[in-house]
Amino acid sequence: MGDSIDRRSFIKKSAAIGAASLFGGGMINGCGKKKTSQMQKVSDLGIAVVRGEDYALNTQKSVELLGGMEIFVSEDSKVAILANPQRNNPGAFTKPQILQATVQMCKNAGAGEIACISQLPLQSWEATGLKRVVNDEDVELIIVNRNDDSQFKTVPIPRGIALKEAEIMKPLFDFDVFIDMPITKDHAGNKFTGTMKNLMGLSSGNTNRTFHKKGWQTDIDAIDHLDQCIADLNTVITPDLCITDATEIITTNGPFGPGKLIKPLKVVAGTDRIAMDSYCCTLWGQKPEHILHIKKGHAHGLGEIDAAKVKIMEMSV
């Protein structure tokens, strides 16, 4: 993977220069910036939505609609995947079938190394069945202690409004390709979890605590601050591919559940986080313009909030 290897070498050589210089352009894992022509074609396609009871097949077909995993993962590239094993209540965690299908597609595309990265404990991975996938597919599971400062790198956020810097887990910097794999669901504070909010799983306990002011579940100013921090964080972390679990999701009592469960039976794939989250929030009657971090992410120029301007490819299997 020539471009990504060059990028990885650049990151290592630039470590001595300092984070402010390295991330002045505002991107971590900017493989998409290196593969401009390919990624532009994917962006032009919009988002892919596949519905069916076979969640692995949904995942496979959604990525195929974008052009195939080979667009994102090249020979010998190193792939990091951020799934969500938050709680084993139905609709609160990324389905193992979705993770397994993604790993297998990465292998078929020629990935040299694949790892799941997380701050959630091993027990969560075991309880949700995601650890079984790690074992069956013989991939690495990297669990970072969110309260260990030595396992994080401080990164400036030049365009941040509420968040001026963030501590990001160091293992992410060792990979060429980053796949964001959330489950979309309710959240106690801002009412929505998706591709953007899932990236909080990369930042330290210290950073995430700055997101949550007193009253973050009820106070409008505290909720606004939380959403602005989420949008700000997304200006410096750009996944190469997002695959969202919208198969079974909780619409109340999120993010842990148990809550009211609906079953859209959908997997959504794409590179436009705003478009994907805007689509997913409508699955239980939300409007994207009412989800503050989607609105703020759009204001940051991170993607398209207007569904009329997004090509949405849908199919059932």
N, C-alpha and C positions, 0 to 999 in steps of 0.2 A: 504494500500500500504506500506508494511513493510519497504522496502528499502528506499522509498522516505520519509516516515515519519522519519526514522532514519537520513536521510540526512538533513531534515529540522531542526530537533532537533540539529544536529551538527552545522548547520549554526548559530542558535540562541545562542548555548552555546559558539561558537567560536568568537562571535562578539567582545568580549573584547580582544581577542588575536591580532586583527588587520587584515586589508585586505591583507597585504603582506604574512602573514602566511596562511590565509584562502584560498587564491587563488594561492598558490605557485605551485599547480599542473596544473594551467592554465585552469580551467573549471568553468564556472558559469552554474547552473542548470545541473549538471552532472548526471542526472538520468540514462542516457545511460551507464555511467561507472559503476553504481551500478547493473544494470540488464545486466551484460556482456553476458551471454549465449543467452538471448532473442535478444538483440540488435545486436549481432554478426550475428545471423541468418538473421535479416533484412538487415544488411549491405551486406551480401553475396548475397542477392536477387538482389541488384542493385537498379534501379529506375523504377517506374511504370508510364506509360503514357496512359491516356485514352482520346479518342477523341469522341465528340458528341455534339449535340446542347443542351442537358439537362446538365447544368453545375453542378447541385447538384448530379446527377447520376454519372457524370465523377468523381467527388470528392469521392463519396462513393466507386466506383469500384477501384479507384487508391489505396486507403488505404487497401481495401480488398486484392488486389494483393500483398501487403506487408505482409499480414497475419492478418489484422484487427486492429482496434483501440485498442483492448484489449492488444496488445503488448506494446503499449505506455502509455495507461491510465488504471490504476488499481482502484479498489474499494476505494472510498472516497478520491482519490487524488485531488489536487488542480491544475487546468490547466490555464495557461496564454497563450493568443493568440495575436500575433502581426500581424494584417492585415495592409493594406496600403490604407487609405482613402484620399490620397494626393490631388486629384482634381477630380471634377465630369465630366471631359472631357472623352469621350469614350476611353478605353484602358489605362487609367491612374490610375485606382483604382481597388483593389481586389473586385471581384463580390460578392454581397450579398449572392447569392445562394451557393457559395463556403464556405463562413463563416458559413451559416446556416447549411449546411450539416455536416460540421466539428463539430459544437457545438452539433448537434443531435447525432453524433457518440460518442462523449465524454460522453454525458449523458447515452447513451445505454451501454457504457463500465463501468459505475458506478462512474463517476467523482462526487466528493462531492461538488466541487465549480469550476465555470468557469468564467473567466473574460477576457475581451479584454483590453489590455493596449496600451496607445498611448500618443504621445505628440502633436498630431494635434487637433485643436479645435473642439468643439461639432458641429459647423456649417459644418465642413468637413464630419463628420459622418452622419449628417442629409442629406446633399446634395447628397452623394453617395448611400444612401439607407442602409448603414450599421447600422445606429442607429435603423432602423426598426427591423433588425434582433435581436439586443440587447434587444429591447422591447418585441418582439414576443417570444423569447426564455427565457426571464426573467434571463438574465445573467448580470453581473456587467460590467460597462464601467469605467475604471480608466484612467482619463486624467491628465497627469503630466505637470506642467508648466516647459518648457524646460529651462527657465531662472531663476528658483528658485533653488539655490544651495542646499537648505535643503532637496529637494526631490531626491537627487542623492547621491550615494556612490562612493567614489574614489577607483578604483581597479587598482593595478599594472598589467602591461603586460610584464611578464618576457622575452618573446620571441619577443617582439616588436622591429622592426627595425626603423620605423619612429614614432610610437606611443608607448610611455613608460608607460602611464597610461590613464585611461578613467573614466569619471563620468557616472555611470550606474544608471538608475532609481531604486529607492529603492523597489517599489512594486514587481519587478521581484523576489526578494529574498524570498518572502512569498509563492512562488508556487513550486510544486513538478515537474510539467511537463511544458515545454515550446514548443509551436508550432509556427514556423516561417511561415507566410503566405503572401508572396509578390505577386505582379504582375510583371512579367518580361516585360521590356520595354526599350526604348532608354533613355539615360542620356546625358545631355548637356556637361559634362566633360569627363567621361570615357566611354561613349557610351553604357553602359549596366547596368541595374538594375535587381537583382535577389535575391536569398536567402542570399548571403553574404552582399550585400549593404543594404538590408532591416534592418539589425541589427543596422545601424546608428540611427534607430528610437528608440533605447533604450538609447542612449547616450545624454548627456546634450548639450545645445546650446554652452556652452564653449568648450566642446570636439569637437563638429562638426565643430566649427569655426577653430580649429587647423588643420582639414582635408583640408581646402580650402585656399591654398596660393594664392597670387595675380597671376592672369592668369590661374586659375584652369580649365578654359574651352578651352584654346588655347595653353598654354605654356607646352611643353613636360615634363619639370622637375616638374611643379606644378601638372600635371596630374599623373605623376609617384608617387608623394608624396601622392596624394589622394588615389590612388589604394593601395599603401603600407599600409596606415592607415587602410583602409577597411580590408585588409588581416590580419593585426596585431590585430585589434579588434576581428576578428573571432577566434583568438587563445584562447581567454578567455571566449567566449560565444558559447556554443554548444547546438543548438536546439535538442530536443528529436525527433522531426518530422518536416519536411518541406513540405508544400503543396503550389505549385506555380501555380498561375493563368496565363495560357498561352492561354486563350480563345480568347480574343480580345486585341491586344497590339499595342501601337504606336511605330513606327520605326523611327520617326523623332520628333524633338521638345520636347523631354522628359526632365525632368520627368513629367511635368505638362500638356503638350499638349495645344491645339489640335495638332495632327500630323497625318501623314500618318498611316492609320489603316489597319492592317491585322487581319485575323480571323483564326488562327490555330485550334480553338475550342478544345484545350487540357488542361487538368489538369495534373500536374506532381508531384508525391509524392516520398519521400525517406528520407534518413538520410545523404547522401553524398552530401554536398553543392557544391563541385567542379564538380562532375558528373552532377548534376542537372543543374547548371548554364552553364556548357559546352554544354549540350544538348539544353537548351533553347536559347542560343545565336545563334545557327545554324538555328533557325526557321525563321530568316530574313537575312540569309546569312553571319553571323559573324563566325569567327573562334576563338575557345576558347584560343588558344595561342596568339591571338592578343588582347584579353581583359586582361589588365595588372593585375587586382586584382584576376582574376581566375588563371592566371599563378603564381602569388605570393602566393596565397592560396595553390596551389599545392606544391610550394616550401616549404611552412610551414608544409606540410604533412597532410593537412586537407581533402584530398580526391583525387579521380582519374580523371585526365584530358583527358586520352586516352580512347575514346569511345570504342575502340576495346577490352578494358579490363573491360568494364562495361556491366553487364547484363541489358538490357533495355527491360522491358516487356511492350508491346504495345497492345492495343485493342480498338475497336470502339464499341460504344453503341448507 
